[in-house]
Protein backbone atom coordinates (compact mmCIF):
# COMPACT_ATOMS: atom_id res chain seq x y z
CA UNK A 1 0.00 0.00 0.00
CA UNK A 2 1.33 3.41 -0.96
CA UNK A 3 1.87 6.24 1.50
CA UNK A 4 -0.07 8.68 -0.66
CA UNK A 5 -3.39 8.34 -2.44
CA UNK A 6 -3.42 8.03 -6.19
CA UNK A 7 -4.35 11.08 -8.22
CA UNK A 8 -7.72 11.42 -9.85
CA UNK A 9 -7.57 12.23 -13.57
CA UNK A 10 -7.49 16.00 -13.97
CA UNK A 11 -6.44 16.91 -17.49
CA UNK A 12 -7.34 15.46 -20.86
CA UNK A 13 -3.99 13.64 -21.12
CA UNK A 14 -4.37 11.94 -17.75
CA UNK A 15 -7.96 10.96 -18.50
CA UNK A 16 -6.86 9.50 -21.86
CA UNK A 17 -4.05 7.46 -20.31
CA UNK A 18 -6.28 6.23 -17.47
CA UNK A 19 -8.87 5.12 -20.04
CA UNK A 20 -6.27 3.28 -22.14
CA UNK A 21 -4.71 1.59 -19.11
CA UNK A 22 -8.14 0.58 -17.80
CA UNK A 23 -8.98 -0.89 -21.21
CA UNK A 24 -5.71 -2.87 -21.27
CA UNK A 25 -5.62 -4.06 -17.65
CA UNK A 26 -9.18 -3.74 -16.40
CA UNK A 27 -8.13 -1.21 -13.75
CA UNK A 28 -5.64 1.61 -13.23
CA UNK A 29 -2.71 0.32 -11.12
CA UNK A 30 -1.59 2.32 -8.12
CA UNK A 31 1.87 3.24 -9.54
CA UNK A 32 0.17 4.91 -12.51
CA UNK A 33 -2.11 6.88 -10.19
CA UNK A 34 0.82 7.98 -8.03
CA UNK A 35 2.93 9.00 -11.04
CA UNK A 36 0.01 11.17 -12.18
CA UNK A 37 0.64 13.56 -9.27
CA UNK A 38 3.57 15.07 -11.19
CA UNK A 39 3.08 15.92 -14.86
CA UNK A 40 6.73 15.35 -15.85
CA UNK A 41 7.04 12.05 -14.00
CA UNK A 42 3.74 10.86 -15.47
CA UNK A 43 4.72 11.69 -19.04
CA UNK A 44 8.09 10.00 -18.52
CA UNK A 45 6.39 6.91 -17.11
CA UNK A 46 4.02 6.75 -20.08
CA UNK A 47 6.89 7.24 -22.57
CA UNK A 48 8.88 4.43 -20.95
CA UNK A 49 5.92 2.04 -21.09
CA UNK A 50 5.21 2.90 -24.74
CA UNK A 51 8.86 2.36 -25.67
CA UNK A 52 8.78 -1.05 -24.01
CA UNK A 53 5.64 -2.01 -25.88
CA UNK A 54 7.00 -0.86 -29.23
CA UNK A 55 10.34 -2.64 -28.87
CA UNK A 56 10.77 -5.17 -31.66
CA UNK A 57 13.96 -6.90 -30.53
CA UNK A 58 12.04 -9.59 -28.60
CA UNK A 59 8.90 -11.57 -29.44
CA UNK A 60 5.76 -10.43 -27.59
CA UNK A 61 5.52 -13.65 -25.56
CA UNK A 62 9.11 -13.33 -24.36
CA UNK A 63 8.58 -9.68 -23.39
CA UNK A 64 5.71 -10.65 -21.11
CA UNK A 65 7.79 -13.41 -19.52
CA UNK A 66 10.69 -11.03 -18.94
CA UNK A 67 8.32 -8.48 -17.44
CA UNK A 68 6.91 -11.09 -15.07
CA UNK A 69 10.39 -12.23 -14.06
CA UNK A 70 11.56 -8.68 -13.35
CA UNK A 71 8.43 -7.98 -11.30
CA UNK A 72 9.08 -11.14 -9.28
CA UNK A 73 12.73 -10.22 -8.69
CA UNK A 74 11.98 -6.72 -7.43
CA UNK A 75 8.99 -7.79 -5.33
CA UNK A 76 6.30 -6.10 -7.39
CA UNK A 77 2.82 -7.42 -6.44
CA UNK A 78 1.33 -7.13 -9.96
Legacy VTK file of the C-alpha trace (Angstrom):
# vtk DataFile Version 3.0
C-alpha trace
ASCII
DATASET POLYDATA
POINTS 78 float
0.000 0.000 0.000
1.326 3.413 -0.961
1.867 6.240 1.497
-0.070 8.685 -0.662
-3.387 8.341 -2.436
-3.421 8.027 -6.187
-4.350 11.076 -8.223
-7.722 11.420 -9.847
-7.567 12.228 -13.572
-7.493 15.999 -13.973
-6.445 16.913 -17.495
-7.340 15.457 -20.864
-3.990 13.642 -21.122
-4.367 11.940 -17.750
-7.964 10.956 -18.503
-6.863 9.503 -21.856
-4.054 7.461 -20.309
-6.283 6.231 -17.474
-8.874 5.123 -20.040
-6.274 3.283 -22.143
-4.713 1.589 -19.114
-8.141 0.583 -17.803
-8.979 -0.886 -21.209
-5.709 -2.867 -21.267
-5.617 -4.058 -17.646
-9.182 -3.744 -16.396
-8.125 -1.214 -13.752
-5.635 1.613 -13.233
-2.714 0.320 -11.117
-1.587 2.324 -8.116
1.866 3.236 -9.541
0.174 4.912 -12.507
-2.107 6.884 -10.191
0.824 7.982 -8.029
2.934 8.996 -11.040
0.013 11.167 -12.182
0.642 13.556 -9.269
3.566 15.073 -11.190
3.083 15.915 -14.861
6.728 15.352 -15.855
7.038 12.046 -13.998
3.738 10.860 -15.467
4.721 11.689 -19.040
8.094 9.997 -18.521
6.393 6.909 -17.113
4.021 6.746 -20.081
6.887 7.238 -22.566
8.884 4.426 -20.955
5.924 2.042 -21.090
5.213 2.895 -24.739
8.860 2.358 -25.673
8.785 -1.050 -24.009
5.639 -2.012 -25.877
6.996 -0.857 -29.231
10.344 -2.639 -28.872
10.771 -5.172 -31.665
13.956 -6.901 -30.527
12.036 -9.595 -28.603
8.901 -11.571 -29.440
5.764 -10.426 -27.588
5.523 -13.654 -25.558
9.110 -13.325 -24.364
8.576 -9.676 -23.388
5.707 -10.655 -21.109
7.791 -13.413 -19.516
10.689 -11.030 -18.940
8.319 -8.480 -17.444
6.909 -11.093 -15.071
10.394 -12.233 -14.056
11.562 -8.681 -13.346
8.429 -7.984 -11.299
9.085 -11.136 -9.283
12.733 -10.224 -8.692
11.982 -6.715 -7.435
8.993 -7.791 -5.332
6.299 -6.103 -7.387
2.824 -7.422 -6.441
1.332 -7.129 -9.955
LINES 1 79
78 0 1 2 3 4 5 6 7 8 9 10 11 12 13 14 15 16 17 18 19 20 21 22 23 24 25 26 27 28 29 30 31 32 33 34 35 36 37 38 39 40 41 42 43 44 45 46 47 48 49 50 51 52 53 54 55 56 57 58 59 60 61 62 63 64 65 66 67 68 69 70 71 72 73 74 75 76 77
